[in-house]
């Protein structure tokens, strides 16, 4: 007697049932590929423009059984020690920006208003370089807001977190200035003066408003953090805002440190880590990034501070290192 399958066809002739018999073993085990099996795919990845993404491989330390609830992605004591160092240094830098800003940061704080914000934006957009004079190129290129003149960026050295793409020319700066002029001021364009919003919500709103052509997460976040610390805007971050750019190096490092890729839980774990360590959430932005870089290639952001000992002790206590 012929046997019919659940699709109403002769079982031997049903293309669906017969296809199941041909399914590769890897697909029957929850999608996990057996160890050592080679990946096979004919799908091409989309082309990436030069300069869009810089991949830096970090050799992971040997697993020595390290386990801490606050950093579930770490499995080596040396990695936790390095993270504690970087968090302490980044937190100390934020305190310095508020109390004794270095270089052009001091000029921005002193100028205040439109000129101070414009200079702070240029610093974040071009990024201080590493070396003895991190602000030299920015100082040479800077223009005054009142002149409506955009800076000439040809040949200006760009720091490691710069938002400027020479291929785009001055498109980002043009868009930033045009938006501010339409709103009546830079602060108004960023919605940073809305009395109904608290400093945390103002930060989030301003970050959204900075979605300009070619401007990635790092310079947007850095600009607002610096502007808040210098007293130029009444804004304070409540999270790292990691979900806007999957290729952002801080976001990639955060996933490794916190052991999760989901954006919502990633934000929650980062906030818990900062709160328990007693440091501003913004400190994790630079700390996570530097943790994933070679120690002799640390991004200083124009600061030469050493880690505050009390902060390092507190963070080390949380991480048990």
Secondary structure, DSSP 8 states (H G I E B T S, - for coil): ---B-TTSSBTTT-HHHHHHHT--GGGGTTT---TT-------------TTT----------------GGGTT---HHHHHHHHHHHHHHHHHHHHHHHS--HHHHHHHHH-HHHHHHHHHHHHHH---SSS-TTHHHHHH---GGGT-----TT----TT----GGGTTHHHHHHHHHHHHHTSHHHHTTTT-TTS-HHHHHHHHHHHT--TT--HHHHHHHHHHHHHTTSS----SS--GGG-TT-HHHHHHHHHHT---HHHHHHHHHHHHHHHTS-TTHHHHHHHHHTS-GGG---TT------HHHHHHHHHHHT-
